[in-house]
Amino acid sequence: MASPSAPAPSSDAGNKPSQPVAIVCVGMAGSGKTTFMQQINAHLHGKKEPPYVINLDPAVTHAPFESNIDIRDSVNYKEVMKQYNLGPNGGILTSLNLFATKVDQVVDLLEKRTTPDPANPARKPITNIIVDTPGQIEVFVWSASGTILLESLASSFPTVIAYIIDTPRTSSTSTFMSNMLYACSILYKTKLPMILVFNKTDVKDASFAKEWMTDYDAFQAALNEDEMNNAFGGQEGGDGMGSGSGYMGSLLNSMSLMLEEFYTHLSMVAVSSLYGTGIDEFFEAVKEKAEEFKRDYQPELEKRRDEREENKKKARERELDKMMKGMSMGGGSKDVTVGDIMEDDQGLDAISTDESNDDDDDDDDDEEAGDGLQNRYEAAMQEDSVATDASFAKYLFTQQG
Ligand SMILES: Nc1nc2c(ncn2[C@@H]2O[C@H](COP(=O)(O)OP(=O)(O)OP(=O)(O)O)[C@@H](O)[C@H]2O)c(=O)[nH]1
């Protein structure tokens, strides 16, 4: 739930350097997401701008950094697997689903931490929110809970996807293309700006990737070379010149043409999470993509957020209405409210619906009792939501700083 005091991200707010940005790290298992998170976390701490850290990977056994919100504090992944009789992926998915039910409170907490606190002016508002996700990308990106979590985040903050790529494992044309297609599918699914983070460049330089993304001919040359060396395997060709699979070659060829357009929407940085190189460039790219978010993505998201708020308001009104109806008992020409029962204090048998017995004063009393009751319930509902937020913050999440 977007709190009313929270700053609604607006295009002019983009010029303020302190506007918080959410960076969601996504990548295949072993690509180095956690190590990258650790590196950007350390980088921001070094700049005296500690980020707000969220871990959404319920299965991680050891995280080398402290999280402000950790899914493992609210959902026991192993217990979920046991209780629901699930395998590892089902367990992660269900844990995310359970966690997604609390997303409003998560966003509330984030909004509080990213705005100045009048009660504590010395506390600096957070300017970066960094999020680690499960290595099973599809479980996060293609699940309803992943969508809810991302959309909720993006409805309050400029949000950028950092897609972490294992560079040494992406150096052949076929693995490169597979990875790019995956990135493409994430971009179109999340509709959020994306940075390709070529990680592990201490092992393999990422200049080949940059060249392939910007120069179609260079990729074609590499493709021909791979074909000649039979790098794709397969049985086709057989012309004695190491032709490899003709099918694979032409498929990659067509895909590379299609991806040319996709590359224009991306930023690309080369980093080594192990040694901390390229991190400054990464944050430059984040700045650029955050601007892009405000310019291109925000209008659509704001529309969706307004719709959601409106729906929420309607649902609340419906609930209140239902509750009030449930508490009034119809009969005769006039509804009798619980106020009648409370006033008479004689139980249901004492309720009279006979208007002829009521004088004008009674009518006024009835109205007042009804209104008072409605007001009290409205107030109670609001108090309840505040209490839920507070207790949620208290016992579900680990609050650091
Ligand atoms: N050489 C080198 N190794 C790295 C780098 N980044 C990560 N690694 C190694 O890659 C392995 C996987 O790194 P993680 O950070 O655990 O990867 P992950 O994507 O979080 O893995 P999952 O949690 O399984 O999804 C570890 O052995 C890291 O030490 C890097 O920049 N260079």
The ligand as an SDF file (V2000), in Angstrom:
LIG
                    3D

 32 34  0  0  0  0  0  0  0  0999 V2000
   36.1410  -15.5810  -10.7870 N   0  0  0  0  0  0  0  0  0  0  0  0
   34.9940  -15.0740  -10.3780 C   0  0  0  0  0  0  0  0  0  0  0  0
   34.1240  -15.8480   -9.7080 N   0  0  0  0  0  0  0  0  0  0  0  0
   32.9540  -15.3030   -9.2940 C   0  0  0  0  0  0  0  0  0  0  0  0
   32.6060  -13.9570   -9.5590 C   0  0  0  0  0  0  0  0  0  0  0  0
   31.3820  -13.7280   -9.0470 N   0  0  0  0  0  0  0  0  0  0  0  0
   30.9820  -14.8610   -8.4800 C   0  0  0  0  0  0  0  0  0  0  0  0
   31.9160  -15.8230   -8.6150 N   0  0  0  0  0  0  0  0  0  0  0  0
   31.8480  -17.1990   -8.1460 C   0  0  0  0  0  0  0  0  0  0  0  0
   30.7590  -17.8510   -8.7660 O   0  0  0  0  0  0  0  0  0  0  0  0
   30.1640  -18.7710   -7.8740 C   0  0  0  0  0  0  0  0  0  0  0  0
   28.6570  -18.4870   -7.7670 C   0  0  0  0  0  0  0  0  0  0  0  0
   28.4880  -17.2140   -7.1900 O   0  0  0  0  0  0  0  0  0  0  0  0
   27.1480  -16.8040   -6.4140 P   0  0  0  0  0  0  0  0  0  0  0  0
   27.3020  -15.3750   -6.0630 O   0  0  0  0  0  0  0  0  0  0  0  0
   26.8710  -17.7600   -5.3160 O   0  0  0  0  0  0  0  0  0  0  0  0
   26.1080  -17.0100   -7.5700 O   0  0  0  0  0  0  0  0  0  0  0  0
   24.5160  -16.9270   -7.5070 P   0  0  0  0  0  0  0  0  0  0  0  0
   24.0760  -16.4650   -8.8280 O   0  0  0  0  0  0  0  0  0  0  0  0
   24.0800  -16.1210   -6.3300 O   0  0  0  0  0  0  0  0  0  0  0  0
   24.1540  -18.4260   -7.2920 O   0  0  0  0  0  0  0  0  0  0  0  0
   22.7210  -19.0180   -6.8220 P   0  0  0  0  0  0  0  0  0  0  0  0
   22.4650  -18.4680   -5.4380 O   0  0  0  0  0  0  0  0  0  0  0  0
   22.9360  -20.4880   -6.8690 O   0  0  0  0  0  0  0  0  0  0  0  0
   21.7210  -18.5520   -7.7910 O   0  0  0  0  0  0  0  0  0  0  0  0
   30.8950  -18.6170   -6.5520 C   0  0  0  0  0  0  0  0  0  0  0  0
   31.8580  -19.6290   -6.4640 O   0  0  0  0  0  0  0  0  0  0  0  0
   31.5570  -17.2680   -6.6500 C   0  0  0  0  0  0  0  0  0  0  0  0
   32.7450  -17.1800   -5.9230 O   0  0  0  0  0  0  0  0  0  0  0  0
   33.5610  -13.1490  -10.2790 C   0  0  0  0  0  0  0  0  0  0  0  0
   33.3770  -11.9770  -10.5690 O   0  0  0  0  0  0  0  0  0  0  0  0
   34.7210  -13.7780  -10.6640 N   0  0  0  0  0  0  0  0  0  0  0  0
  1  2  1  0
  2  3  2  0
  2 32  1  0
  3  4  1  0
  4  5  2  0
  4  8  1  0
  5  6  1  0
  5 30  1  0
  6  7  2  0
  7  8  1  0
  8  9  1  0
  9 10  1  0
  9 28  1  0
 10 11  1  0
 11 12  1  0
 11 26  1  0
 12 13  1  0
 13 14  1  0
 14 15  2  0
 14 16  1  0
 14 17  1  0
 17 18  1  0
 18 19  2  0
 18 20  1  0
 18 21  1  0
 21 22  1  0
 22 23  2  0
 22 24  1  0
 22 25  1  0
 26 27  1  0
 26 28  1  0
 28 29  1  0
 30 31  2  0
 30 32  1  0
M  END
$$$$
